[in-house]
Amino acid sequence: MLSKAFQMTGEQATDAFMKITTSGNAAGISNKKMAADFEANFENLVQFGDKAVDVFEDLAAQSKATGVAMNNL
């Protein structure tokens, strides 16, 4: 998904996914939830190009802090 949409190598896609899960763990969000939320919001995140992972991390933190579901932010 990441490699195709953002023209990443397999290694870059793995690194991006690890960044997503690590930031989720730091915020108290499980890897499973972070992965599911990223997948569910992928179509909206594509518009941010190479900043999509950063945007997602910010949204995940806001979702956790406010209790508002990510797809409602």
MDTraj code that builds the backbone (N, CA, C; nanometers):
import mdtraj as md
import numpy as np

residues = "MET LEU SER LYS ALA PHE GLN MET THR GLY GLU GLN ALA THR ASP ALA PHE MET LYS ILE THR THR SER GLY ASN ALA ALA GLY ILE SER ASN LYS LYS MET ALA ALA ASP PHE GLU ALA ASN PHE GLU ASN LEU VAL GLN PHE GLY ASP LYS ALA VAL ASP VAL PHE GLU ASP LEU ALA ALA GLN SER LYS ALA THR GLY VAL ALA MET ASN ASN LEU".split()
xyz = np.array([
    [0.0832, -0.1180, 0.0000],
    [0.0000, 0.0000, 0.0000],
    [0.0884, 0.1254, 0.0000],
    [0.1785, 0.1377, 0.0971],
    [0.2654, 0.2551, 0.1030],
    [0.3602, 0.2611, -0.0156],
    [0.4178, 0.1477, -0.0484],
    [0.5163, 0.1480, -0.1560],
    [0.4536, 0.1848, -0.2900],
    [0.3325, 0.1391, -0.3127],
    [0.2663, 0.1674, -0.4402],
    [0.2177, 0.3128, -0.4470],
    [0.1490, 0.3595, -0.3441],
    [0.0913, 0.4938, -0.3469],
    [0.1961, 0.6041, -0.3404],
    [0.3039, 0.5792, -0.2651],
    [0.4043, 0.6833, -0.2450],
    [0.5363, 0.6514, -0.3138],
    [0.5351, 0.5494, -0.3989],
    [0.6529, 0.5069, -0.4730],
    [0.7722, 0.4862, -0.3795],
    [0.7472, 0.4142, -0.2696],
    [0.8522, 0.3817, -0.1732],
    [0.9095, 0.2445, -0.2051],
    [1.0347, 0.2260, -0.1649],
    [1.0913, 0.0921, -0.1710],
    [1.0287, 0.0111, -0.0580],
    [1.0480, -0.1187, -0.0610],
    [0.9968, -0.2028, 0.0469],
    [1.0541, -0.1613, 0.1811],
    [1.1820, -0.1272, 0.1824],
    [1.2471, -0.0848, 0.3066],
    [1.1884, 0.0471, 0.3574],
    [1.1645, 0.1410, 0.2676],
    [1.1060, 0.2696, 0.3076],
    [0.9647, 0.2499, 0.3630],
    [0.8868, 0.1633, 0.3014],
    [0.7508, 0.1362, 0.3477],
    [0.7543, 0.0714, 0.4855],
    [0.8473, -0.0210, 0.5058],
    [0.8619, -0.0848, 0.6367],
    [0.9008, 0.0175, 0.7418],
    [0.9930, 0.1059, 0.7085],
    [1.0350, 0.2113, 0.8020],
    [0.9188, 0.3033, 0.8366],
    [0.8384, 0.3386, 0.7370],
    [0.7227, 0.4258, 0.7612],
    [0.6223, 0.3566, 0.8525],
    [0.5979, 0.2282, 0.8282],
    [0.5046, 0.1548, 0.9132],
    [0.5577, 0.1450, 1.0556],
    [0.6866, 0.1220, 1.0696],
    [0.7471, 0.1155, 1.2033],
    [0.7337, 0.2504, 1.2743],
    [0.7477, 0.3586, 1.1998],
    [0.7314, 0.4929, 1.2573],
    [0.5884, 0.5113, 1.3077],
    [0.4927, 0.4644, 1.2303],
    [0.3517, 0.4745, 1.2692],
    [0.3262, 0.3974, 1.3983],
    [0.3736, 0.2742, 1.4041],
    [0.3464, 0.1926, 1.5223],
    [0.4224, 0.2433, 1.6444],
    [0.5438, 0.2920, 1.6256],
    [0.6218, 0.3451, 1.7372],
    [0.5553, 0.4687, 1.7957],
    [0.5072, 0.5565, 1.7106],
    [0.4399, 0.6769, 1.7605],
    [0.3097, 0.6395, 1.8302],
    [0.2423, 0.5376, 1.7803],
    [0.1203, 0.4903, 1.8457],
    [0.1492, 0.4353, 1.9840],
    [0.2543, 0.3561, 1.9945],
    [0.2928, 0.3013, 2.1246],
    [0.3252, 0.4131, 2.2228],
    [0.3944, 0.5159, 2.1759],
    [0.4302, 0.6283, 2.2623],
    [0.3054, 0.7017, 2.3112],
    [0.2005, 0.7006, 2.2305],
    [0.0758, 0.7687, 2.2672],
    [-0.0220, 0.6758, 2.3390],
    [0.0174, 0.5490, 2.3583],
    [-0.0708, 0.4546, 2.4253],
    [-0.1748, 0.3917, 2.3338],
    [-0.1445, 0.3875, 2.2048],
    [-0.2351, 0.3289, 2.1056],
    [-0.1705, 0.2004, 2.0541],
    [-0.2459, 0.0932, 2.0500],
    [-0.1905, -0.0354, 2.0082],
    [-0.1493, -0.0347, 1.8610],
    [-0.0539, -0.1220, 1.8287],
    [-0.0109, -0.1375, 1.6889],
    [-0.1288, -0.1735, 1.6000],
    [-0.2141, -0.2635, 1.6494],
    [-0.3294, -0.3094, 1.5722],
    [-0.4230, -0.1926, 1.5393],
    [-0.4491, -0.1066, 1.6384],
    [-0.5385, 0.0079, 1.6161],
    [-0.4745, 0.1081, 1.5200],
    [-0.3457, 0.1344, 1.5377],
    [-0.2777, 0.2284, 1.4476],
    [-0.2829, 0.1780, 1.3038],
    [-0.2539, 0.0490, 1.2848],
    [-0.2564, -0.0071, 1.1500],
    [-0.3969, -0.0011, 1.0903],
    [-0.4961, -0.0352, 1.1699],
    [-0.6350, -0.0325, 1.1219],
    [-0.6784, 0.1096, 1.0886],
    [-0.6437, 0.2049, 1.1739],
    [-0.6805, 0.3448, 1.1480],
    [-0.6096, 0.3995, 1.0247],
    [-0.4822, 0.3626, 1.0084],
    [-0.4095, 0.4093, 0.8901],
    [-0.4750, 0.3548, 0.7638],
    [-0.5058, 0.2268, 0.7658],
    [-0.5702, 0.1649, 0.6494],
    [-0.7063, 0.2275, 0.6217],
    [-0.7841, 0.2509, 0.7274],
    [-0.9186, 0.3073, 0.7109],
    [-0.9153, 0.4500, 0.6561],
    [-0.8086, 0.5223, 0.6862],
    [-0.7992, 0.6626, 0.6447],
    [-0.7022, 0.6842, 0.5299],
    [-0.6521, 0.5764, 0.4724],
    [-0.5487, 0.5853, 0.3697],
    [-0.5889, 0.6738, 0.2516],
    [-0.7097, 0.6560, 0.2029],
    [-0.7529, 0.7339, 0.0852],
    [-0.7488, 0.8837, 0.1125],
    [-0.7786, 0.9247, 0.2348],
    [-0.7725, 1.0671, 0.2698],
    [-0.6290, 1.1137, 0.2917],
    [-0.5432, 1.0250, 0.3359],
    [-0.4051, 1.0614, 0.3656],
    [-0.3191, 1.0748, 0.2407],
    [-0.3560, 1.0061, 0.1338],
    [-0.2764, 1.0079, 0.0110],
    [-0.2544, 1.1504, -0.0382],
    [-0.3493, 1.2377, -0.0176],
    [-0.3364, 1.3751, -0.0668],
    [-0.2188, 1.4505, -0.0048],
    [-0.1669, 1.4004, 0.1077],
    [-0.0561, 1.4674, 0.1748],
    [0.0803, 1.4179, 0.1283],
    [0.0800, 1.3259, 0.0333],
    [0.2047, 1.2776, -0.0260],
    [0.3025, 1.2259, 0.0771],
    [0.4272, 1.2721, 0.0673],
    [0.5308, 1.2209, 0.1570],
    [0.5139, 1.2672, 0.3017],
    [0.4167, 1.3515, 0.3282],
    [0.3861, 1.3966, 0.4649],
    [0.2711, 1.3170, 0.5266],
    [0.2176, 1.2196, 0.4534],
    [0.0998, 1.1447, 0.4985],
    [0.1215, 1.0767, 0.6329],
    [0.2386, 1.0174, 0.6538],
    [0.2652, 0.9490, 0.7804],
    [0.2676, 1.0498, 0.8951],
    [0.3305, 1.1648, 0.8732],
    [0.3340, 1.2689, 0.9769],
    [0.1941, 1.3208, 1.0082],
    [0.1150, 1.3423, 0.9051],
    [-0.0231, 1.3882, 0.9247],
    [-0.1018, 1.2840, 1.0030],
    [-0.0846, 1.1580, 0.9664],
    [-0.1542, 1.0505, 1.0373],
    [-0.1144, 1.0465, 1.1841],
    [0.0134, 1.0583, 1.2126],
    [0.0595, 1.0567, 1.3520],
    [-0.0033, 1.1709, 1.4322],
    [-0.0092, 1.2881, 1.3715],
    [-0.0727, 1.4030, 1.4387],
    [-0.2213, 1.3769, 1.4646],
    [-0.2893, 1.3231, 1.3661],
    [-0.4316, 1.2923, 1.3826],
    [-0.4546, 1.1861, 1.4893],
    [-0.3676, 1.0855, 1.4932],
    [-0.3805, 0.9802, 1.5942],
    [-0.3651, 1.0380, 1.7342],
    [-0.2680, 1.1279, 1.7508],
    [-0.2467, 1.1912, 1.8813],
    [-0.3667, 1.2777, 1.9204],
    [-0.4206, 1.3524, 1.8247],
    [-0.5386, 1.4350, 1.8512],
    [-0.6587, 1.3488, 1.8861],
    [-0.6750, 1.2388, 1.8155],
    [-0.7852, 1.1469, 1.8417],
    [-0.7766, 1.0915, 1.9830],
    [-0.6566, 1.0495, 2.0210],
    [-0.6358, 0.9938, 2.1547],
    [-0.6614, 1.1003, 2.2624],
    [-0.6110, 1.2213, 2.2405],
    [-0.6231, 1.3287, 2.3390],
    [-0.7658, 1.3782, 2.3564],
    [-0.8418, 1.3787, 2.2474],
    [-0.9777, 1.4345, 2.2529],
    [-1.0863, 1.3296, 2.2686],
    [-1.0523, 1.2049, 2.2388],
    [-1.1536, 1.0999, 2.2431],
    [-1.2443, 1.0999, 2.1216],
    [-1.2083, 1.1776, 2.0201],
    [-1.2853, 1.1849, 1.8956],
    [-1.2272, 1.0842, 1.7973],
    [-1.3111, 1.0050, 1.7361],
    [-1.2643, 0.9056, 1.6392],
    [-1.1880, 0.9747, 1.5264],
    [-1.0816, 0.9100, 1.4817],
    [-0.9956, 0.9709, 1.3813],
    [-1.0719, 1.0117, 1.2559],
    [-1.1656, 0.9298, 1.2104],
    [-1.2395, 0.9637, 1.0887],
    [-1.3344, 1.0810, 1.1088],
    [-1.3493, 1.1284, 1.2318],
    [-1.4330, 1.2463, 1.2576],
    [-1.3516, 1.3735, 1.2743],
    [-1.2191, 1.3617, 1.2694],
    [-1.1353, 1.4813, 1.2851],
    [-1.1231, 1.5552, 1.1551],
])
top = md.Topology()
chain = top.add_chain()
for i, resn in enumerate(residues, 1):
    res = top.add_residue(resn, chain, resSeq=i)
    for name in ("N", "CA", "C"):
        top.add_atom(name, md.element.get_by_symbol(name[0]), res)
traj = md.Trajectory(xyz[None], top)
